Amino acid sequence: TQLLEQSPQFLSIQEGENLTVYCNSSSVFSSLQWYRQEPGEGPVLLVTVVTGGEVKKLKRLTFQFGDARKDSSLHITAAQTGDTGLYLCARLPNTGFQKLVFGTGTRLLVSP
Amino acid sequence: KAGVTQTPRYLIKTRGQQVTLSCSPISGHRSVSWYQQTPGQGLQFLFEYFSETQRNKGNFPGRFSGRQFSNSRSEMNVSTLELGDSALYLCASSPMGGGNTEAFFGQGTRLTVV
């Protein structure tokens, strides 16, 4: 059962455009991570957000954690072809175990 | 520092056979988790091992099993393969596991069941 819904599922844009990807849940997150997965590779961690309302920036990527900690967004400014990939949000466990619950994913294609 | 290594990268098996996949974590990492990735179900947690003990298990049938060795290397086994087991199997390692720690993923093993 998928507990995290991401939207949109697919996004095809031109280089230089801006975009936002959303991650939503019906339950509260303790903390959340965003990963990017390129074809033929495993996911790579981009950021961890912990506090409601938190905003983190990673170069052209801006991550926001909702005030109620039930949603998050990833905004990319001036997308580049290197941003192409599968973007995944993941809920971290409250316990000491390493068990990520992943979102449904957003596949991004940035064309030159 | 070497990353997480999974072998083999690609595998083709026949229905009913069994398969063993291997994962070597980053040196010093004691937690190894396994995930299955399919187009329909996305990325789903299989199980996690820490210090040779299974700490957590996902919602998969008993045909899926794993183990961890004293050097933290881990294997997962799938018996009586079904067509639906075709997937990318990913292994992730982390120093201790748990919340807010980063999981480092390998490149995965692409299993095709025919």
Backbone of each chain as ProteinMPNN parsed JSONL, in Angstrom:
{"seq_chain_A": "TQLLEQSPQFLSIQEGENLTVYCNSSSVFSSLQWYRQEPGEGPVLLVTVVTGGEVKKLKRLTFQFGDARKDSSLHITAAQTGDTGLYLCARLPNTGFQKLVFGTGTRLLVSP", "coords_chain_A": {"N_chain_A": [[0.852, -1.204, 0.0], [0.614, 2.148, -0.943], [1.565, 4.889, 0.873], [2.287, 7.45, 0.481], [1.548, 9.962, -1.704], [2.581, 11.21, -4.762], [2.745, 14.033, -6.908], [3.149, 15.817, -10.003], [2.769, 12.622, -11.78], [4.308, 12.319, -14.055], [6.483, 14.521, -15.795], [7.335, 16.642, -18.34], [9.532, 18.902, -19.516], [11.062, 21.95, -20.84], [14.492, 22.929, -20.901], [15.425, 25.412, -18.546], [12.925, 26.041, -17.623], [10.709, 26.317, -14.744], [9.671, 24.162, -12.042], [7.43, 22.295, -9.895], [7.185, 19.704, -7.578], [5.081, 17.539, -5.74], [4.435, 16.017, -2.552], [2.328, 14.071, -0.705], [0.548, 13.076, 2.245], [-1.801, 11.273, 4.282], [-1.256, 11.061, 6.866], [0.792, 12.21, 9.619], [4.201, 13.084, 9.174], [7.241, 12.073, 10.779], [9.701, 12.789, 9.908], [11.074, 13.569, 6.682], [12.439, 12.515, 3.576], [13.958, 13.441, 0.459], [14.75, 11.922, -2.593], [16.721, 11.378, -5.574], [16.643, 9.441, -8.451], [18.516, 8.121, -11.0], [18.464, 6.67, -14.3], [19.312, 3.238, -14.215], [20.623, 3.411, -11.831], [20.831, 3.513, -8.189], [18.627, 5.18, -5.803], [19.556, 8.498, -4.744], [20.217, 10.414, -1.923], [18.812, 13.63, -1.493], [17.893, 15.55, 0.366], [16.987, 15.956, 3.852], [14.147, 16.681, 5.716], [12.835, 17.951, 8.717], [11.493, 19.618, 10.542], [8.284, 21.129, 10.892], [7.213, 23.414, 8.41], [9.745, 23.917, 7.59], [12.277, 25.049, 5.35], [14.533, 24.151, 2.882], [17.447, 24.702, 0.924], [19.118, 23.612, -2.005], [21.298, 24.446, -4.055], [19.744, 24.983, -7.029], [17.463, 23.798, -6.175], [14.637, 23.786, -4.093], [13.323, 22.818, -1.083], [10.413, 22.154, 0.761], [8.791, 21.666, 3.838], [5.618, 20.911, 4.966], [3.615, 22.884, 7.239], [2.001, 21.351, 8.91], [3.272, 18.982, 8.757], [2.463, 17.004, 6.942], [2.823, 17.1, 4.315], [4.963, 17.829, 1.522], [7.098, 19.724, -0.641], [8.982, 20.035, -3.674], [10.818, 22.297, -5.377], [12.143, 23.215, -8.45], [14.274, 25.47, -9.909], [14.839, 26.987, -13.022], [15.332, 24.586, -14.692], [17.663, 21.997, -15.636], [19.13, 19.772, -18.086], [20.461, 17.831, -16.705], [18.912, 17.455, -14.481], [17.092, 15.571, -14.996], [15.302, 12.652, -14.121], [14.048, 10.271, -11.678], [12.12, 11.387, -9.084], [11.794, 10.953, -5.692], [9.914, 10.94, -2.735], [10.29, 10.124, 0.711], [9.181, 8.631, 3.668], [10.49, 8.685, 6.902], [11.167, 6.274, 9.475], [9.696, 6.261, 12.79], [10.998, 4.846, 14.592], [14.039, 3.151, 15.607], [14.718, 1.726, 13.392], [15.799, 1.091, 10.033], [13.719, 1.811, 7.765], [12.362, 2.813, 5.033], [9.512, 4.442, 3.713], [8.408, 4.843, 0.622], [7.33, 7.371, -1.711], [5.077, 7.557, -4.562], [6.484, 8.507, -6.7], [7.892, 10.857, -9.061], [8.433, 11.267, -12.387], [10.764, 13.008, -14.117], [11.531, 14.716, -17.074], [13.828, 16.614, -18.666], [14.268, 18.539, -21.408], [16.62, 19.688, -23.913]], "CA_chain_A": [[0.0, 0.0, 0.0], [1.381, 3.381, -1.017], [1.059, 5.848, 1.83], [2.679, 8.771, 0.038], [1.156, 10.251, -3.075], [3.344, 12.284, -5.389], [2.167, 14.574, -8.135], [2.538, 14.896, -10.965], [3.483, 11.361, -12.004], [5.277, 12.571, -15.127], [6.647, 15.933, -16.137], [8.287, 16.831, -19.435], [9.678, 20.352, -19.673], [12.249, 22.43, -21.544], [15.54, 23.533, -20.077], [15.171, 26.795, -18.176], [11.611, 26.169, -16.98], [10.604, 25.994, -13.326], [8.684, 23.12, -11.781], [7.236, 21.905, -8.504], [6.721, 18.341, -7.34], [4.418, 17.489, -4.436], [4.382, 14.747, -1.832], [1.254, 14.238, 0.276], [0.164, 11.923, 3.052], [-2.935, 11.511, 5.17], [-0.758, 11.006, 8.243], [1.896, 13.115, 9.925], [5.546, 12.537, 9.082], [8.208, 12.539, 11.765], [10.636, 13.485, 9.033], [10.91, 13.138, 5.3], [13.605, 12.68, 2.709], [13.781, 13.458, -0.992], [15.798, 11.226, -3.336], [16.658, 11.374, -7.032], [17.149, 8.193, -9.014], [18.782, 8.187, -12.437], [18.339, 5.333, -14.917], [20.408, 2.314, -13.974], [21.28, 3.709, -10.559], [19.967, 3.543, -7.027], [18.281, 6.539, -5.363], [20.57, 9.266, -4.021], [19.567, 11.368, -1.032], [18.967, 15.054, -1.761], [17.691, 16.349, 1.567], [16.107, 15.48, 4.924], [13.451, 17.76, 6.411], [12.399, 17.44, 10.013], [10.623, 20.545, 11.272], [7.172, 21.69, 10.137], [7.489, 24.745, 7.875], [11.164, 24.037, 7.237], [12.646, 25.239, 3.944], [15.965, 23.918, 2.643], [17.832, 24.945, -0.475], [20.283, 22.89, -2.51], [21.521, 25.102, -5.356], [18.496, 25.416, -7.679], [16.365, 23.013, -5.629], [14.108, 24.273, -2.828], [12.48, 21.813, -0.449], [9.596, 22.713, 1.842], [8.032, 20.712, 4.644], [4.403, 21.598, 5.363], [3.485, 23.247, 8.645], [1.391, 20.236, 9.633], [4.146, 17.825, 8.506], [1.765, 15.967, 6.192], [3.086, 17.279, 2.903], [6.239, 18.45, 1.209], [7.239, 20.074, -2.05], [10.326, 20.229, -4.232], [10.741, 23.253, -6.471], [13.393, 23.361, -9.203], [14.339, 26.709, -10.683], [15.677, 26.937, -14.238], [15.728, 23.185, -14.822], [18.713, 21.629, -16.582], [18.976, 18.38, -18.541], [20.998, 16.972, -15.644], [17.897, 17.247, -13.448], [16.251, 14.449, -15.434], [15.374, 11.489, -13.242], [12.87, 9.936, -10.877], [12.183, 12.041, -7.783], [11.045, 10.162, -4.717], [9.911, 11.345, -1.338], [10.292, 8.939, 1.563], [8.914, 8.892, 5.084], [11.399, 7.963, 7.782], [10.476, 5.643, 10.6], [9.815, 6.89, 14.104], [11.789, 3.951, 15.424], [15.452, 3.106, 15.254], [14.962, 0.838, 12.265], [15.945, 1.735, 8.742], [12.643, 1.339, 6.895], [11.799, 3.958, 4.329], [8.279, 4.265, 2.951], [8.588, 5.737, -0.51], [6.2, 7.876, -2.474], [4.811, 6.939, -5.866], [7.513, 8.969, -7.622], [7.637, 11.781, -10.17], [9.468, 11.109, -13.411], [11.022, 14.304, -14.759], [12.366, 14.75, -18.277], [14.17, 17.982, -19.066], [14.828, 18.509, -22.767], [17.414, 20.873, -24.236]], "C_chain_A": [[0.879, 1.242, 0.0], [0.767, 4.377, -0.059], [1.364, 7.274, 1.41], [2.334, 8.948, -1.437], [1.988, 11.411, -3.601], [2.631, 12.749, -6.647], [3.085, 15.662, -8.685], [3.335, 13.601, -11.074], [4.597, 11.552, -13.018], [5.316, 14.057, -15.434], [7.711, 16.023, -17.216], [8.363, 18.326, -19.721], [10.932, 20.677, -20.479], [13.242, 22.984, -20.531], [15.186, 24.987, -19.788], [13.824, 27.012, -17.491], [11.711, 25.842, -15.49], [9.556, 24.904, -13.129], [8.577, 22.867, -10.287], [6.644, 20.507, -8.453], [6.185, 18.272, -5.918], [4.403, 16.072, -3.877], [3.367, 14.917, -0.705], [0.935, 12.94, 0.993], [-1.039, 12.284, 3.903], [-2.49, 11.502, 6.631], [0.463, 11.904, 8.402], [3.229, 12.389, 9.776], [6.354, 12.939, 10.311], [9.287, 13.325, 11.016], [10.557, 12.853, 7.649], [12.184, 13.389, 4.514], [13.168, 12.747, 1.251], [15.006, 12.798, -1.626], [15.619, 11.489, -4.828], [17.308, 10.079, -7.515], [17.313, 8.356, -10.516], [18.728, 6.778, -13.011], [19.567, 4.468, -14.648], [21.134, 2.525, -12.659], [20.294, 3.561, -9.406], [19.642, 4.978, -6.653], [19.431, 7.182, -4.587], [19.855, 10.33, -3.201], [19.873, 12.804, -1.43], [18.894, 15.854, -0.464], [16.839, 15.592, 2.576], [15.46, 16.703, 5.572], [12.771, 17.188, 7.645], [11.333, 18.316, 10.667], [9.52, 21.085, 10.378], [7.478, 23.109, 9.695], [8.919, 24.936, 7.406], [11.34, 24.201, 5.734], [14.147, 25.008, 3.826], [16.26, 24.135, 1.168], [19.106, 24.179, -0.781], [20.477, 23.396, -3.928], [20.178, 25.541, -5.934], [17.269, 24.672, -7.146], [15.953, 23.589, -4.28], [13.1, 23.258, -2.301], [11.701, 22.476, 0.688], [8.835, 21.598, 2.531], [6.813, 21.457, 5.161], [4.337, 21.853, 6.864], [2.946, 22.088, 9.48], [2.164, 18.938, 9.473], [3.397, 16.667, 7.846], [2.02, 16.105, 4.699], [4.43, 17.975, 2.716], [6.272, 18.784, -0.277], [8.704, 20.258, -2.403], [10.166, 21.155, -5.425], [12.117, 23.345, -7.124], [13.295, 24.62, -10.053], [15.272, 26.52, -11.869], [16.233, 25.535, -14.452], [16.792, 22.98, -15.891], [18.525, 20.163, -16.971], [19.492, 17.403, -17.488], [20.024, 16.733, -14.51], [16.971, 16.084, -13.798], [16.423, 13.261, -14.504], [14.048, 11.241, -12.559], [13.061, 10.551, -9.493], [11.237, 11.324, -6.828], [11.081, 10.838, -3.356], [9.827, 10.067, -0.51], [10.093, 9.349, 3.006], [9.874, 8.052, 5.919], [10.631, 7.351, 8.937], [10.625, 6.475, 11.872], [10.76, 6.098, 15.0], [13.254, 4.001, 14.991], [15.743, 2.218, 14.067], [15.094, 1.65, 10.983], [14.895, 1.167, 7.808], [11.995, 2.559, 6.271], [10.51, 3.562, 3.635], [8.308, 5.304, 1.841], [7.27, 6.19, -1.115], [6.117, 7.2, -3.83], [5.78, 7.416, -6.942], [7.012, 9.951, -8.671], [8.778, 11.638, -11.158], [9.583, 12.41, -14.182], [11.942, 14.131, -15.954], [12.58, 16.207, -18.666], [14.873, 17.913, -20.408], [15.583, 19.8, -23.071], [16.611, 21.874, -25.087]], "O_chain_A": [[1.777, 1.38, 0.832], [-0.421, 4.682, -0.157], [0.762, 8.214, 1.93], [2.774, 8.182, -2.295], [2.086, 12.46, -2.965], [1.998, 11.963, -7.352], [3.736, 16.362, -7.91], [4.435, 13.49, -10.532], [5.693, 11.014, -12.862], [4.306, 14.755, -15.342], [8.835, 15.551, -17.045], [7.374, 18.94, -20.121], [11.752, 19.804, -20.762], [12.869, 23.444, -19.451], [14.71, 25.707, -20.666], [13.606, 28.043, -16.853], [12.651, 25.189, -15.037], [8.657, 24.744, -13.955], [9.487, 23.172, -9.516], [5.719, 20.178, -9.196], [6.753, 18.866, -5.001], [4.364, 15.083, -4.61], [3.517, 15.792, 0.147], [1.039, 11.853, 0.425], [-1.269, 13.454, 4.209], [-3.248, 11.886, 7.522], [1.086, 12.302, 7.418], [3.376, 11.239, 10.191], [6.169, 14.038, 10.833], [9.717, 14.391, 11.456], [10.04, 11.749, 7.478], [12.909, 14.353, 4.761], [12.144, 12.182, 0.865], [16.144, 13.076, -1.247], [14.517, 11.784, -5.291], [18.375, 9.684, -7.046], [16.36, 8.69, -11.22], [18.923, 5.802, -12.287], [20.705, 4.902, -14.829], [22.153, 1.884, -12.401], [19.082, 3.493, -9.614], [20.301, 5.903, -7.126], [20.175, 6.509, -3.873], [18.999, 11.054, -3.71], [21.025, 13.162, -1.674], [19.725, 16.728, -0.219], [16.07, 14.702, 2.213], [16.153, 17.653, 5.935], [12.209, 16.093, 7.618], [10.387, 17.811, 11.272], [9.777, 21.459, 9.234], [7.946, 23.923, 10.491], [9.27, 25.995, 6.885], [10.638, 23.571, 4.944], [14.936, 25.591, 4.57], [15.459, 23.809, 0.291], [20.029, 24.098, 0.03], [19.907, 22.861, -4.879], [19.532, 26.413, -5.354], [16.156, 24.899, -7.619], [16.798, 23.85, -3.424], [12.149, 22.89, -2.991], [12.251, 23.251, 1.47], [8.301, 20.699, 1.882], [6.955, 22.534, 5.74], [4.933, 21.123, 7.656], [3.379, 21.871, 10.612], [1.755, 17.903, 9.999], [3.655, 15.5, 8.143], [1.5, 15.324, 3.903], [4.953, 18.618, 3.625], [5.547, 18.184, -1.071], [9.54, 20.586, -1.56], [9.455, 20.832, -6.377], [13.127, 23.529, -6.445], [12.347, 24.8, -10.817], [16.36, 25.961, -11.733], [17.444, 25.319, -14.402], [16.827, 23.679, -16.904], [17.848, 19.408, -16.273], [19.009, 16.275, -17.395], [20.28, 15.888, -13.653], [16.158, 15.666, -12.974], [17.542, 12.901, -14.14], [13.055, 11.917, -12.828], [14.047, 10.268, -8.812], [10.058, 11.119, -7.116], [12.139, 11.254, -2.882], [9.341, 9.043, -0.992], [10.732, 10.274, 3.508], [10.048, 6.858, 5.672], [9.575, 7.848, 9.328], [11.548, 7.278, 12.01], [11.252, 6.593, 16.014], [13.642, 4.788, 14.128], [16.91, 1.973, 13.758], [14.563, 2.755, 10.873], [15.134, 0.166, 7.133], [11.188, 3.246, 6.897], [10.416, 2.488, 3.042], [8.239, 6.505, 2.101], [6.251, 5.502, -1.044], [6.964, 6.386, -4.197], [5.885, 6.786, -7.994], [5.864, 9.885, -9.109], [9.941, 11.858, -10.819], [8.63, 12.86, -14.818], [12.989, 13.49, -15.866], [11.63, 16.934, -18.956], [15.937, 17.307, -20.536], [15.241, 20.867, -22.562], [17.127, 22.931, -25.449]]}, "seq_chain_B": "KAGVTQTPRYLIKTRGQQVTLSCSPISGHRSVSWYQQTPGQGLQFLFEYFSETQRNKGNFPGRFSGRQFSNSRSEMNVSTLELGDSALYLCASSPMGGGNTEAFFGQGTRLTVV", "coords_chain_B": {"N_chain_B": [[36.204, 6.105, -0.65], [34.569, 3.099, -1.056], [31.406, 2.501, -2.611], [28.082, 1.116, -2.092], [27.887, -2.183, -3.09], [26.33, -4.264, -5.375], [25.677, -7.531, -6.457], [24.584, -10.11, -8.736], [24.481, -7.647, -11.463], [22.541, -8.004, -13.378], [20.065, -10.483, -13.992], [18.582, -13.422, -15.179], [15.962, -15.584, -14.674], [14.078, -18.663, -14.448], [10.629, -19.347, -13.966], [9.753, -20.775, -10.84], [12.328, -21.404, -10.123], [15.051, -20.635, -7.809], [16.723, -17.766, -6.382], [19.673, -15.99, -5.46], [20.763, -12.961, -4.201], [23.369, -10.557, -3.778], [24.834, -8.217, -1.472], [27.196, -5.817, -0.704], [27.905, -3.717, 1.853], [28.781, -0.235, 2.505], [31.979, 0.223, 3.901], [32.14, -0.199, 7.368], [29.486, 0.35, 7.784], [26.648, -0.917, 9.395], [24.001, -1.492, 9.08], [21.821, -2.97, 6.814], [19.502, -2.712, 4.289], [16.85, -3.988, 2.256], [15.119, -3.452, -0.805], [12.358, -3.637, -3.067], [11.768, -2.698, -6.379], [9.304, -1.904, -8.628], [7.494, -1.082, -11.658], [4.734, -0.911, -11.19], [4.234, -1.021, -8.38], [6.131, 0.583, -7.25], [8.78, 1.589, -5.034], [9.4, -0.687, -2.545], [9.769, -1.722, 0.821], [11.629, -4.495, 1.882], [13.197, -5.989, 3.894], [15.264, -5.396, 6.842], [18.567, -5.682, 8.053], [20.681, -5.815, 10.876], [23.682, -6.035, 12.475], [23.741, -8.838, 11.974], [21.151, -9.615, 12.556], [17.706, -9.774, 11.775], [15.908, -6.879, 11.783], [13.606, -5.675, 10.987], [10.751, -6.176, 8.957], [9.17, -6.201, 5.804], [6.003, -6.309, 4.026], [5.971, -8.94, 2.591], [5.797, -12.182, 1.002], [6.773, -15.359, 2.548], [8.574, -16.482, 0.802], [10.543, -14.757, 0.269], [13.579, -14.096, 1.669], [16.356, -13.349, 3.844], [19.761, -12.726, 4.882], [22.449, -11.761, 7.058], [25.922, -11.377, 7.27], [28.839, -11.69, 9.425], [30.604, -9.763, 8.584], [29.0, -7.767, 7.75], [28.085, -7.951, 5.163], [25.35, -8.807, 3.023], [22.813, -11.082, 1.989], [20.026, -11.769, -0.127], [17.362, -14.005, -0.672], [15.207, -15.484, -2.984], [12.742, -17.788, -3.272], [11.124, -20.298, -5.309], [10.395, -18.801, -7.725], [8.243, -16.322, -9.15], [6.503, -14.842, -11.957], [5.825, -12.25, -11.29], [7.828, -11.476, -9.612], [9.741, -10.245, -10.974], [11.819, -7.53, -11.072], [13.587, -4.561, -9.941], [15.988, -4.989, -7.578], [17.016, -3.424, -4.757], [19.639, -2.537, -2.58], [20.422, -1.019, 0.493], [22.682, 0.73, 2.557], [23.506, 1.834, 5.866], [25.079, 3.621, 8.58], [24.066, 3.057, 11.234], [21.421, 2.794, 10.917], [17.91, 3.732, 11.226], [15.917, 6.658, 12.135], [16.346, 9.737, 10.348], [18.87, 9.147, 9.408], [21.128, 8.759, 6.705], [20.497, 6.734, 3.925], [22.428, 4.765, 1.851], [22.318, 3.795, -1.383], [22.801, 0.908, -3.474], [23.486, 0.053, -6.947], [21.675, -1.768, -7.706], [20.094, -4.94, -8.509], [18.869, -6.226, -11.389], [16.289, -8.296, -11.822], [14.881, -10.662, -13.906], [12.163, -12.691, -14.454], [11.251, -15.452, -16.265]], "CA_chain_B": [[35.419, 5.09, 0.058], [33.753, 2.384, -2.021], [29.98, 2.566, -2.342], [27.387, -0.146, -1.907], [28.07, -3.025, -4.275], [25.366, -5.349, -5.506], [25.959, -8.481, -7.526], [24.993, -9.569, -10.033], [23.7, -6.488, -11.895], [21.401, -8.5, -14.143], [19.826, -11.908, -13.77], [17.368, -13.969, -15.782], [15.655, -16.884, -14.087], [12.829, -19.277, -14.887], [9.606, -19.551, -12.924], [9.962, -21.954, -10.016], [13.708, -21.459, -9.633], [15.354, -19.726, -6.712], [17.805, -16.851, -6.721], [20.35, -15.328, -4.341], [21.371, -11.678, -4.554], [24.362, -10.184, -2.788], [25.03, -6.79, -1.222], [28.306, -5.457, 0.175], [27.654, -2.324, 2.263], [29.932, 0.644, 2.689], [32.785, -0.209, 5.029], [31.759, 0.426, 8.631], [28.028, 0.39, 7.921], [26.162, -2.156, 9.99], [22.603, -1.715, 8.724], [21.578, -3.233, 5.398], [18.082, -2.863, 3.975], [16.545, -4.42, 0.892], [13.896, -2.9, -1.366], [11.966, -4.093, -4.393], [11.216, -1.597, -7.177], [8.577, -2.294, -9.831], [6.721, 0.044, -12.207], [3.388, -0.852, -10.638], [4.193, -0.843, -6.917], [7.157, 1.521, -6.793], [9.83, 1.083, -4.15], [8.817, -1.243, -1.329], [10.712, -2.265, 1.788], [11.593, -5.945, 2.076], [13.656, -6.233, 5.264], [16.488, -4.742, 7.278], [19.433, -6.435, 8.941], [21.644, -5.045, 11.672], [24.488, -6.976, 13.286], [23.35, -10.218, 11.648], [19.787, -9.88, 13.004], [16.656, -9.072, 11.041], [15.264, -5.96, 12.718], [12.311, -5.232, 10.501], [10.356, -6.927, 7.763], [8.042, -5.643, 5.064], [4.852, -7.177, 3.789], [6.258, -9.835, 1.473], [5.626, -13.594, 1.414], [7.928, -16.047, 3.112], [9.534, -16.875, -0.239], [11.61, -13.754, 0.32], [14.325, -14.202, 2.919], [17.667, -12.735, 3.773], [20.652, -12.932, 6.025], [23.6, -10.857, 7.098], [27.105, -12.04, 7.786], [29.552, -10.93, 10.457], [31.283, -8.612, 7.96], [27.874, -6.904, 7.345], [27.568, -8.301, 3.828], [24.017, -9.389, 3.139], [22.233, -11.772, 0.839], [18.607, -12.058, -0.072], [17.01, -15.179, -1.442], [13.796, -15.627, -3.364], [12.514, -19.164, -3.714], [9.947, -20.545, -6.149], [10.182, -17.526, -8.405], [7.031, -16.062, -9.927], [6.705, -13.783, -12.941], [5.672, -10.977, -10.595], [9.034, -11.14, -8.848], [10.613, -9.458, -11.857], [11.932, -6.21, -10.451], [14.914, -4.094, -9.561], [16.164, -5.18, -6.142], [17.979, -2.441, -4.275], [20.164, -2.697, -1.239], [20.867, 0.259, 1.049], [23.386, 0.579, 3.824], [23.67, 3.032, 6.689], [25.931, 3.275, 9.714], [23.349, 2.407, 12.331], [19.999, 2.708, 10.601], [17.059, 4.565, 12.065], [15.431, 7.915, 11.608], [17.235, 10.843, 10.01], [20.17, 8.739, 8.897], [21.113, 8.622, 5.261], [20.649, 5.404, 3.347], [23.21, 4.775, 0.624], [21.816, 2.707, -2.207], [23.586, 0.346, -4.555], [22.908, 0.217, -8.285], [20.573, -2.701, -7.838], [20.129, -6.139, -9.344], [17.649, -6.311, -12.201], [15.893, -9.695, -11.955], [13.797, -10.957, -14.847], [11.68, -14.057, -14.339], [10.557, -15.804, -17.522]], "C_chain_B": [[34.497, 4.411, -0.956], [32.294, 2.476, -1.594], [29.415, 1.192, -2.071], [27.48, -0.948, -3.204], [27.062, -4.157, -4.269], [25.765, -6.241, -6.677], [24.916, -9.583, -7.549], [24.165, -8.328, -10.391], [22.44, -6.926, -12.626], [21.31, -10.022, -13.981], [18.532, -12.295, -14.481], [17.156, -15.361, -15.225], [14.315, -17.372, -14.614], [11.895, -19.425, -13.697], [9.897, -20.837, -12.156], [11.384, -22.087, -9.478], [13.86, -20.574, -8.4], [16.558, -18.875, -7.098], [18.381, -16.252, -5.432], [21.046, -14.077, -4.852], [22.292, -11.255, -3.418], [24.522, -8.68, -2.685], [26.204, -6.606, -0.27], [28.133, -3.99, 0.564], [28.938, -1.51, 2.298], [30.662, 0.204, 3.959], [32.398, 0.556, 6.296], [30.258, 0.525, 8.849], [27.53, -0.958, 8.413], [24.712, -2.478, 9.631], [22.493, -1.9, 7.218], [20.084, -3.469, 5.207], [17.92, -3.281, 2.526], [15.195, -3.859, 0.47], [13.642, -3.529, -2.731], [11.352, -2.912, -5.142], [10.587, -2.141, -8.449], [7.8, -1.094, -10.356], [5.363, 0.192, -11.547], [3.32, -0.495, -9.176], [5.227, 0.155, -6.404], [8.19, 0.821, -5.937], [9.216, 0.593, -2.852], [9.877, -1.924, -0.479], [10.517, -3.771, 1.94], [11.968, -6.31, 3.513], [14.946, -5.477, 5.539], [17.249, -5.653, 8.223], [20.413, -5.499, 9.626], [22.365, -6.032, 12.57], [23.95, -8.395, 13.191], [21.934, -10.585, 12.09], [18.793, -9.107, 12.143], [15.887, -8.199, 12.023], [13.853, -5.6, 12.298], [12.006, -5.948, 9.202], [9.151, -6.261, 7.129], [6.981, -6.696, 4.813], [5.051, -8.019, 2.538], [6.105, -11.274, 1.945], [6.928, -14.204, 1.892], [8.94, -16.534, 2.091], [10.736, -15.918, -0.277], [12.3, -13.853, 1.679], [15.683, -13.551, 2.744], [18.518, -13.15, 4.941], [21.778, -11.922, 5.933], [24.743, -11.577, 7.787], [27.848, -11.117, 8.756], [30.297, -9.721, 9.873], [30.274, -7.608, 7.388], [27.376, -7.156, 5.923], [26.229, -9.028, 3.99], [23.631, -10.097, 1.849], [20.724, -11.827, 1.001], [18.313, -13.201, -1.044], [15.522, -15.136, -1.766], [13.622, -17.043, -3.886], [11.239, -19.231, -4.559], [9.52, -19.267, -6.882], [8.884, -17.492, -9.195], [7.325, -14.911, -10.896], [6.675, -12.401, -12.283], [6.865, -10.571, -9.754], [10.032, -10.368, -9.702], [10.638, -8.015, -11.361], [13.388, -5.811, -10.356], [15.003, -4.24, -8.049], [17.32, -4.296, -5.691], [18.372, -2.732, -2.836], [20.64, -1.324, -0.772], [21.604, 0.005, 2.347], [23.434, 1.913, 4.555], [24.446, 2.634, 7.926], [25.213, 2.506, 10.81], [21.895, 2.131, 11.965], [19.219, 3.661, 11.468], [16.73, 5.9, 11.455], [16.531, 8.932, 11.374], [18.631, 10.418, 9.574], [20.048, 8.499, 7.4], [21.294, 7.17, 4.881], [21.381, 5.546, 2.028], [22.816, 3.539, -0.185], [22.865, 2.208, -3.199], [22.872, 0.557, -5.879], [21.772, -0.761, -8.543], [20.898, -3.925, -8.673], [18.799, -6.214, -10.076], [17.365, -7.781, -12.432], [14.729, -9.806, -12.93], [13.436, -12.422, -14.707], [10.852, -14.373, -15.584], [9.878, -17.164, -17.39]], "O_chain_B": [[33.728, 5.086, -1.641], [31.975, 2.524, -0.406], [30.15, 0.229, -1.851], [27.183, -0.436, -4.283], [26.948, -4.909, -3.3], [26.14, -5.759, -7.746], [24.404, -9.962, -6.496], [23.225, -8.0, -9.667], [21.393, -6.29, -12.504], [22.311, -10.728, -13.853], [17.524, -11.593, -14.396], [18.042, -16.212, -15.289], [13.522, -16.6, -15.153], [12.335, -19.607, -12.562], [10.243, -21.86, -12.747], [11.619, -22.794, -8.499], [12.937, -19.864, -8.001], [17.311, -19.212, -8.012], [17.666, -16.04, -4.452], [21.818, -14.125, -5.81], [22.036, -11.551, -2.251], [24.369, -7.955, -3.668], [26.217, -7.161, 0.828], [28.205, -3.111, -0.294], [30.036, -2.043, 2.139], [30.035, -0.142, 4.961], [32.336, 1.786, 6.302], [29.805, 0.757, 9.97], [27.939, -2.006, 7.914], [24.247, -3.597, 9.848], [23.005, -1.093, 6.443], [19.482, -4.311, 5.873], [18.754, -2.964, 1.678], [14.255, -3.793, 1.263], [14.569, -3.902, -3.449], [10.507, -2.204, -4.595], [11.267, -2.77, -9.26], [7.478, -0.184, -9.593], [4.888, 1.312, -11.361], [2.438, 0.259, -8.765], [5.191, 0.529, -5.232], [8.446, -0.374, -6.089], [8.58, 1.365, -2.134], [10.762, -2.61, -0.99], [9.398, -4.257, 2.103], [11.159, -6.868, 4.253], [15.621, -4.992, 4.631], [16.662, -6.311, 9.082], [20.901, -4.532, 9.041], [21.74, -6.772, 13.33], [23.732, -9.062, 14.203], [21.553, -11.752, 12.008], [19.008, -7.938, 11.824], [15.288, -8.699, 12.974], [13.008, -5.265, 13.128], [12.912, -6.284, 8.44], [8.233, -5.814, 7.817], [7.052, -7.816, 5.318], [4.363, -7.821, 1.537], [6.26, -11.566, 3.13], [8.016, -13.668, 1.683], [10.039, -16.953, 2.454], [11.801, -16.253, -0.796], [11.657, -13.706, 2.719], [16.101, -13.243, 1.628], [18.066, -13.829, 5.863], [22.026, -11.319, 4.89], [24.544, -12.297, 8.765], [27.53, -9.935, 8.888], [30.586, -8.765, 10.593], [30.647, -6.709, 6.635], [26.341, -6.619, 5.529], [26.009, -9.759, 4.957], [24.082, -9.737, 0.762], [20.207, -11.92, 2.114], [18.944, -13.328, -2.094], [14.695, -14.794, -0.922], [14.289, -17.444, -4.84], [10.398, -18.334, -4.518], [8.428, -18.741, -6.671], [8.478, -18.474, -9.817], [8.25, -14.123, -10.695], [7.414, -11.5, -12.678], [6.917, -9.454, -9.239], [11.051, -9.894, -9.199], [9.598, -7.367, -11.248], [14.293, -6.593, -10.644], [14.185, -3.678, -7.32], [18.444, -4.409, -6.18], [17.55, -3.116, -2.003], [21.198, -0.557, -1.557], [21.198, -0.839, 3.146], [23.405, 2.979, 3.94], [24.479, 1.46, 8.294], [25.672, 1.456, 11.26], [21.221, 1.336, 12.62], [19.78, 4.323, 12.341], [17.214, 6.235, 10.374], [17.519, 8.982, 12.106], [19.496, 11.274, 9.388], [19.0, 8.089, 6.902], [22.134, 6.464, 5.44], [21.0, 6.356, 1.183], [22.962, 2.403, 0.266], [23.695, 2.971, -3.692], [21.799, 1.157, -5.935], [21.001, -0.597, -9.489], [21.858, -3.936, -9.444], [17.737, -6.259, -9.456], [18.104, -8.451, -13.153], [13.716, -9.121, -12.786], [14.296, -13.295, -14.825], [9.896, -13.671, -15.914], [9.246, -17.633, -18.336]]}, "name": "protein", "num_of_chains": 2, "seq": "TQLLEQSPQFLSIQEGENLTVYCNSSSVFSSLQWYRQEPGEGPVLLVTVVTGGEVKKLKRLTFQFGDARKDSSLHITAAQTGDTGLYLCARLPNTGFQKLVFGTGTRLLVSPKAGVTQTPRYLIKTRGQQVTLSCSPISGHRSVSWYQQTPGQGLQFLFEYFSETQRNKGNFPGRFSGRQFSNSRSEMNVSTLELGDSALYLCASSPMGGGNTEAFFGQGTRLTVV"}
